[in-house]
Amino acid sequence: DSRGVQGELNRLQTHLDRRPFYGGEAPSYADFAMFHHLDNILTAEPGALDDFAPLLQFVDRVRNLPAIAAYLSRRPELVGIGTDPGLLDRQGTLITQSLPCEGPVFLEDGIFLLP
């Protein structure tokens, strides 16, 4: 069905047929927004884009941009999708919906700064 998820993914990948990014030769805000959504899809369902090589290649291109690669190496890991979503920092501190923190939590260099 061209109106379903598969159809939308096909439509999205056709924009990448002749250029590396949605805006052309260099990444734009639109590319980072699209990366965010595709990365979330791959986090929730790792094989979900296996039939969409241009989208996987796009994700890899964005992941390999130096500033993005540096950020991704430090960001907390999303865990517990479908059960108790949460974030795990680089020191192993876990914050989930069922294990919230009292007060604001800040993140510095991939480590939670707890109150």
N, C-alpha and C positions, 0 to 999 in steps of 0.2 A: 504494500500500500504506500503510494508516494506521499501520503499525508501523515504517515506515522513517523516514529523515531528513525527508522531506517531511511525513509525518504528525506528527512531533514539532514541526517548525516551525509547522505549522498549529495544533497544540495550544498552543504558546507564544504565538502571536499572538492567540488568542482571549481570553487573560487581559488583553489591552490594549484590548479592545473598548469598555469604559466608563470607563477610567481611564488616566492618562498613564504610571503606573509600576506595577510588579507589586504593590507594597504599598499602592497607592492614589494619593493626590494628591501625595505627596512621595516622593523617592527613598529607598531603604533599602539595606542591605548586599546584599540579594538582587538589587537592580537593578544595582549595580556589578559583582557577579559575573556576571550575565547579559550586561551590556555587554561585559565582558572577553571572553567566549566569542564573542559576535556580532562584535565588532571583529576578533578573530583570524580568524574566517571570512571577513570582508570583506577582510582583509589578504591572505589566501591565495588567495581567489577573489572578486575585486571584484564580480562580478555574481551571486553565489550567492543573494542575498536579494532579487533584483529582483521576484520574484513574491510577496513578503511585505511589502507596504507598511507594515502596523502595526509590524513589527520594524524596518524602516528608519527610520520616524518615531521609534521609541523610541531607537534609536542616536543619531539627531540630537538628541533632547531631552537625553540624557545628555552627549553631546559639547559641548553648548552651556551646560551648567551652568558658571558662572564658574570655580570651582576646577578642574574637570575640563578645561575649555578651556585654562587656564593650564598645567596639567600636560602635556597633549597637545602643546602648542606647544614644549615643552622636551625631551620624552622622545626617546631615540634611535629611529631608524627601523629596523624589522625588514626585513632584506634577505636575498636568497639562499634563499628558501623553496624546498625541493625539490632544492637543489643543495648549498649550503654555508651554512646559516643563520647569521646574524650580526646584530650591531647596529652602526649607523653613527651616531656622535654629531654634534652641530651643527658641529663643526670638521672633520669628514670622517675622523675616526679610526674604523677598522673593526676589530671584534673578531669573529672567527668561530670555528667549531669547529676548523677547520684552521689558524687563525692565533690560537691562544690567547695570553694574557699570562702572564707569570711572576708569581705572587703575586696578591693580591686587587686588584680594580679597583673604584674607587668612582665614583659619578656625582654631579656637582655642577652644577646649573643646565644640565643637558643635555650636559655635557662630561665625558668620561672622565678620571679622575685615575689615571694609570698609575704602577706602582711604579718 
